[in-house]
Amino acid sequence: METQPRESAMKKLGLLISSIILAVGSCGGPLIMRLYFIHGGRSIWLSSFLQTAGFPIILIPFLIDYSRRRDKFIPLKPKLFVAGAVIGLLTGLDDYFYAYGVSKLPVSTSSLIIATQLGFVAVFAFFLVKHKFTAYSINAVVLLTIGAAVLALHASGDKPKGESDKEYMLGFVMTLAAAALYGLILPLMELAYAKSGQTIGFTVVLGFQMVISFFATALCAVGMLANGDFQRMPIEGRVFKLGIAKYYAIVITSALLWQMFFLGITGVIFCSSALFSGVVITFLLPPTEILAVLFFREKFQAEKGVSLVLSLWGFVSYFYGEWLTLRRREKRMSLEMIGGESAVAVPISVPPPP
């Protein structure tokens, strides 16, 4: 009995630490990537590569947890490994779409577009994992769509200097494609867990994340090789506006921050739920907007404010609907358990002998 409060306290501590790590990665990742492009960085494949290249950091918690286990099982069965490889390649492509968008758009704009991924998650989850639509999820999809449309209709208002309308709109489309593809990736991960045929624990989750990150990094590395970006890095560093030392500092920091995002979201899901991880990311949207305006002097026009309100409204609607669904499910299960116990507890009357 004493172990239960202790386990609960440890999970709460783990949730707090994971949320802090997620907050740093979620806010810092887009900002450091935009900093690279603003001061002379040109390689989209390098920025894509850095989003997952820090995955060896996951080996630290993975090996610690694995060494403490008594049963030294194989963390991933072949089916889950193959699923991780496929999802990893999709993630690498998604990284490229996102990096392209950040190279052309202000962070305050790209963050609002990325917020539409929740709508794509709802749609793809309906088809892949049979997640039912509710009035709240439909409302969220509509609000997020309107929010993205408001930004698209007033797209030229925050266009960076020296950038053509065509480049800006292509950045807008690529960022929207990144949101859509990640909206597909998340239900695919849920489907992979459900079809894996093995118990999903912390070690398995970390191992699965490492497989995804490895194949995503490999795809981006191939892109860098084909584009000659590895050879150009020393040259790019020398002409970087902030100097070569800060160039490599930004490269290393970018890899660390993005890995903090992935590690944080993995920890939050394990200690709580995917629902709560979405709530954390939702509340990090306004701070990211504010930091982008403060550090990069980005314009924050009225349409961005409208889009931000619509996005937050859509998030709240979606998560409130999910919370209600979860509460109903838990209530139904508790009633079934009470009913089962009552049935066992009812004494059976035996007629007296003649």
C-alpha positions as CSV (number, residue, x, y, z in Angstrom):
1,M,0.0,0.0,0.0
2,E,2.9,2.4,0.7
3,T,4.3,2.0,-2.7
4,Q,1.2,3.4,-4.4
5,P,1.6,7.0,-3.0
6,R,5.3,6.9,-3.7
7,E,4.7,5.8,-7.4
8,S,2.1,8.6,-7.7
9,A,4.5,11.2,-6.4
10,M,7.3,10.0,-8.7
11,K,4.9,10.2,-11.7
12,K,3.9,13.7,-10.7
13,L,7.6,14.7,-10.4
14,G,8.3,13.1,-13.8
15,L,5.4,15.0,-15.3
16,L,6.6,18.3,-14.0
17,I,10.2,17.7,-15.3
18,S,8.9,16.5,-18.7
19,S,6.6,19.5,-19.0
20,I,9.5,21.9,-18.3
21,I,11.7,20.1,-20.9
22,L,8.8,20.2,-23.4
23,A,8.3,23.9,-22.8
24,V,11.9,24.8,-23.4
25,G,12.1,22.7,-26.6
26,S,8.7,23.9,-27.9
27,C,9.4,27.6,-27.5
28,G,13.2,27.5,-28.2
29,G,13.2,25.2,-31.3
30,P,11.4,27.5,-33.7
31,L,13.2,30.6,-32.5
32,I,16.7,29.2,-32.9
33,M,15.8,27.8,-36.3
34,R,14.6,31.2,-37.4
35,L,17.7,32.8,-36.0
36,Y,19.8,30.6,-38.2
37,F,17.9,31.8,-41.4
38,I,17.8,35.5,-40.4
39,H,21.5,35.8,-40.0
40,G,22.6,34.1,-43.3
41,G,21.8,30.4,-42.9
42,R,20.5,28.9,-46.2
43,S,20.4,25.1,-45.8
44,I,16.9,23.8,-45.3
45,W,18.2,20.2,-45.3
46,L,20.6,21.1,-42.4
47,S,17.7,22.6,-40.4
48,S,15.7,19.5,-41.1
49,F,18.6,17.3,-40.0
50,L,19.0,19.1,-36.7
51,Q,15.4,18.5,-35.7
52,T,16.1,14.9,-34.9
53,A,19.9,14.6,-35.0
54,G,20.2,14.9,-31.3
55,F,18.4,11.6,-30.7
56,P,21.4,9.9,-29.1
57,I,20.6,11.9,-26.0
58,I,17.6,9.6,-25.6
59,L,20.1,6.8,-24.9
60,I,20.7,8.2,-21.5
61,P,17.2,7.7,-20.0
62,F,16.8,4.5,-22.2
63,L,19.9,2.8,-20.8
64,I,19.1,3.9,-17.2
65,D,15.6,2.4,-17.4
66,Y,16.8,-0.7,-19.3
67,S,19.6,-1.4,-16.8
68,R,17.1,-1.3,-13.9
69,R,14.9,-4.0,-15.4
70,R,15.2,-7.5,-14.3
71,D,13.9,-9.0,-17.5
72,K,16.3,-8.0,-20.3
73,F,13.8,-8.3,-23.1
74,I,14.2,-7.0,-26.7
75,P,12.7,-3.5,-26.4
76,L,11.0,-3.5,-29.9
77,K,9.5,-6.4,-31.7
78,P,10.0,-6.5,-35.5
79,K,6.5,-5.2,-36.3
80,L,7.0,-2.1,-34.1
81,F,10.6,-1.5,-35.4
82,V,9.3,-1.5,-39.1
83,A,6.5,0.8,-38.1
84,G,9.0,3.1,-36.5
85,A,11.2,3.1,-39.6
86,V,8.2,4.1,-41.8
87,I,7.1,6.8,-39.4
88,G,10.7,8.0,-39.2
89,L,10.9,8.5,-42.9
90,L,7.6,10.5,-42.9
91,T,9.0,12.5,-40.0
92,G,12.1,13.4,-42.0
93,L,9.9,14.6,-44.8
94,D,7.8,16.6,-42.3
95,D,11.0,18.1,-40.9
96,Y,11.9,19.4,-44.4
97,F,8.4,20.9,-44.9
98,Y,8.6,22.6,-41.6
99,A,12.1,23.9,-42.0
100,Y,11.2,25.3,-45.5
101,G,8.3,27.1,-43.9
102,V,10.3,28.6,-41.1
103,S,12.9,29.8,-43.6
104,K,10.3,31.9,-45.4
105,L,7.8,32.9,-42.6
106,P,8.1,34.8,-39.3
107,V,7.9,32.5,-36.3
108,S,4.7,34.2,-35.1
109,T,3.0,33.2,-38.4
110,S,4.4,29.6,-38.8
111,S,3.4,28.8,-35.2
112,L,-0.2,29.7,-35.9
113,I,-0.2,27.6,-39.1
114,I,1.3,24.6,-37.3
115,A,-1.6,24.9,-34.8
116,T,-3.9,23.6,-37.5
117,Q,-2.3,20.1,-37.1
118,L,-4.9,19.3,-34.4
119,G,-7.6,19.5,-37.1
120,F,-5.6,17.1,-39.2
121,V,-5.1,14.8,-36.2
122,A,-8.9,14.6,-35.7
123,V,-9.5,13.7,-39.3
124,F,-6.8,11.1,-39.7
125,A,-7.5,9.6,-36.2
126,F,-11.1,9.1,-37.4
127,F,-10.0,6.9,-40.3
128,L,-6.9,5.2,-38.8
129,V,-7.9,4.5,-35.2
130,K,-11.6,4.9,-35.4
131,H,-11.6,8.0,-33.1
132,K,-15.2,9.3,-33.3
133,F,-16.0,12.8,-34.2
134,T,-17.9,14.9,-31.6
135,A,-19.5,18.3,-31.7
136,Y,-16.4,19.6,-30.0
137,S,-13.9,18.1,-32.4
138,I,-15.9,19.3,-35.4
139,N,-16.0,22.8,-33.9
140,A,-12.2,22.7,-33.4
141,V,-11.6,21.7,-37.0
142,V,-13.8,24.5,-38.3
143,L,-12.2,27.1,-36.0
144,L,-8.6,26.1,-36.9
145,T,-9.5,26.2,-40.6
146,I,-10.9,29.7,-40.3
147,G,-7.8,30.7,-38.4
148,A,-5.6,29.5,-41.1
149,A,-7.8,31.2,-43.8
150,V,-7.6,34.5,-42.0
151,L,-3.8,34.3,-42.1
152,A,-3.8,33.3,-45.8
153,L,-6.1,36.2,-46.8
154,H,-3.8,38.8,-45.2
155,A,-0.5,36.9,-46.0
156,S,1.5,39.8,-47.4
157,G,1.2,41.9,-44.2
158,D,4.2,40.4,-42.4
159,K,6.3,39.3,-45.4
160,P,10.1,39.6,-44.7
161,K,12.1,42.2,-46.6
162,G,13.5,41.0,-49.9
163,E,11.1,38.0,-50.2
164,S,8.8,37.6,-53.1
165,D,5.0,36.9,-52.8
166,K,5.7,33.5,-54.5
167,E,8.3,32.5,-51.9
168,Y,6.1,33.6,-49.0
169,M,3.1,31.7,-50.2
170,L,5.2,28.6,-50.9
171,G,6.5,28.9,-47.3
172,F,2.8,29.1,-46.2
173,V,1.8,26.0,-48.1
174,M,4.9,24.0,-47.0
175,T,4.1,24.9,-43.3
176,L,0.5,23.8,-43.8
177,A,1.8,20.6,-45.4
178,A,4.0,20.0,-42.4
179,A,1.0,20.4,-40.1
180,A,-1.0,18.0,-42.2
181,L,1.7,15.4,-42.3
182,Y,2.4,15.5,-38.6
183,G,-1.4,15.2,-38.1
184,L,-1.1,11.9,-39.9
185,I,2.1,10.8,-38.0
186,L,0.5,11.0,-34.6
187,P,-2.4,8.6,-35.3
188,L,0.0,6.3,-37.1
189,M,2.1,6.1,-33.9
190,E,-1.1,5.3,-31.9
191,L,-2.0,2.6,-34.5
192,A,1.6,1.2,-34.3
193,Y,1.3,0.8,-30.5
194,A,-2.1,-0.8,-30.8
195,K,-1.0,-3.3,-33.5
196,S,2.5,-4.0,-32.0
197,G,1.4,-7.0,-30.0
198,Q,3.6,-6.1,-27.0
199,T,3.3,-4.2,-23.7
200,I,4.1,-0.5,-24.2
201,G,6.2,0.7,-21.3
202,F,8.7,3.6,-20.9
203,T,11.6,1.6,-22.4
204,V,9.5,0.7,-25.4
205,V,8.4,4.3,-25.9
206,L,12.0,5.6,-25.8
207,G,13.2,2.8,-28.1
208,F,10.4,3.6,-30.6
209,Q,11.3,7.3,-30.5
210,M,14.9,6.5,-31.2
211,V,14.0,4.4,-34.2
212,I,11.8,7.2,-35.6
213,S,14.5,9.8,-35.0
214,F,17.2,7.6,-36.5
215,F,15.4,7.1,-39.8
216,A,14.2,10.8,-40.0
217,T,17.9,11.9,-39.4
218,A,19.1,9.4,-42.1
219,L,16.7,10.8,-44.7
220,C,17.7,14.3,-44.0
221,A,21.4,13.3,-44.1
222,V,20.9,11.9,-47.6
223,G,19.3,15.2,-48.6
224,M,22.3,17.1,-47.2
225,L,24.7,14.8,-49.1
226,A,22.8,15.2,-52.4
227,N,22.7,19.0,-51.9
228,G,26.3,19.2,-50.9
229,D,25.4,20.9,-47.5
230,F,28.0,19.0,-45.4
231,Q,30.7,20.5,-47.6
232,R,29.2,24.0,-47.5
233,M,28.9,24.1,-43.7
234,P,32.5,25.5,-43.1
235,I,31.9,28.1,-45.9
236,E,28.5,29.1,-44.5
237,G,30.0,29.4,-41.0
238,R,32.7,31.8,-42.2
239,V,30.1,34.2,-43.9
240,F,27.5,33.9,-41.1
241,K,26.6,37.3,-39.9
242,L,27.1,36.5,-36.2
243,G,30.5,34.8,-36.8
244,I,31.6,31.2,-37.1
245,A,31.7,30.4,-33.4
246,K,28.0,31.5,-33.0
247,Y,27.2,29.6,-36.2
248,Y,28.2,26.3,-34.7
249,A,26.7,27.3,-31.3
250,I,23.4,27.8,-33.0
251,V,23.7,24.4,-34.9
252,I,24.4,22.5,-31.6
253,T,21.8,24.4,-29.6
254,S,19.2,23.7,-32.3
255,A,19.8,20.0,-32.2
256,L,19.6,20.0,-28.3
257,L,16.4,22.1,-28.2
258,W,14.5,20.0,-30.7
259,Q,15.5,16.8,-28.9
260,M,14.2,18.4,-25.7
261,F,10.9,18.8,-27.4
262,F,10.7,15.2,-28.5
263,L,12.0,13.9,-25.1
264,G,9.6,16.1,-23.2
265,I,6.6,15.1,-25.2
266,T,7.5,11.4,-24.7
267,G,7.8,11.9,-21.0
268,V,4.5,13.8,-20.7
269,I,2.6,11.1,-22.6
270,F,4.1,8.4,-20.5
271,C,3.5,10.2,-17.1
272,S,0.0,11.5,-18.1
273,S,-1.5,11.2,-21.6
274,A,-1.3,12.4,-25.2
275,L,-4.2,14.7,-24.3
276,F,-2.2,16.5,-21.6
277,S,0.8,16.9,-23.9
278,G,-1.5,18.6,-26.3
279,V,-2.7,20.9,-23.5
280,V,0.9,21.8,-22.6
281,I,1.7,22.6,-26.3
282,T,-1.4,24.7,-26.5
283,F,-0.5,26.9,-23.6
284,L,3.0,27.3,-25.1
285,L,1.6,28.9,-28.3
286,P,1.2,32.5,-26.9
287,P,4.6,32.5,-25.2
288,T,6.2,31.5,-28.6
289,E,4.3,34.3,-30.3
290,I,5.5,36.9,-27.7
291,L,9.1,35.7,-27.8
292,A,9.1,36.0,-31.6
293,V,7.8,39.5,-31.4
294,L,10.3,40.5,-28.7
295,F,13.5,38.9,-30.2
296,F,12.9,39.3,-33.9
297,R,10.7,42.5,-33.9
298,E,8.0,40.6,-35.9
299,K,4.8,42.4,-36.7
300,F,1.7,41.2,-34.8
301,Q,-1.2,42.5,-36.8
302,A,-4.9,42.2,-36.0
303,E,-5.3,39.1,-38.2
304,K,-2.6,37.3,-36.2
305,G,-4.5,38.1,-33.0
306,V,-7.8,36.8,-34.5
307,S,-6.0,33.7,-35.7
308,L,-4.4,33.1,-32.3
309,V,-7.8,33.5,-30.5
310,L,-9.5,31.1,-33.0
311,S,-6.7,28.6,-32.6
312,L,-6.8,28.6,-28.8
313,W,-10.6,28.4,-28.9
314,G,-10.3,25.4,-31.2
315,F,-7.8,23.7,-28.9
316,V,-10.0,24.3,-25.8
317,S,-13.0,23.0,-27.7
318,Y,-11.2,19.8,-28.8
319,F,-9.6,19.0,-25.5
320,Y,-12.8,19.8,-23.5
321,G,-14.6,17.3,-25.7
322,E,-11.9,14.7,-25.2
323,W,-12.0,15.3,-21.4
324,L,-15.8,14.8,-21.4
325,T,-15.5,11.6,-23.4
326,L,-12.8,10.3,-21.0
327,R,-14.9,11.1,-18.0
328,R,-17.9,9.3,-19.4
329,R,-15.8,6.2,-20.2
330,E,-14.3,6.1,-16.7
331,K,-17.8,6.5,-15.2
332,R,-19.2,3.7,-17.3
333,M,-16.3,1.4,-16.4
334,S,-16.7,2.2,-12.6
335,L,-20.4,1.5,-12.9
336,E,-19.7,-1.8,-14.6
337,M,-17.2,-2.8,-11.8
338,I,-19.7,-1.9,-9.1
339,G,-22.4,-3.9,-10.9
340,G,-20.1,-6.9,-11.1
341,E,-19.2,-6.7,-7.4
342,S,-22.9,-6.4,-6.5
343,A,-23.7,-9.4,-8.5
344,V,-21.1,-11.5,-6.7
345,A,-22.1,-10.1,-3.3
346,V,-25.8,-11.1,-3.6
347,P,-26.4,-14.2,-1.6
348,I,-28.2,-17.1,-3.4
349,S,-31.2,-18.3,-1.4
350,V,-31.3,-22.1,-1.1
351,P,-34.6,-23.7,-0.4
352,P,-34.8,-25.6,2.9
353,P,-34.7,-29.4,2.6
354,P,-38.1,-31.2,2.5
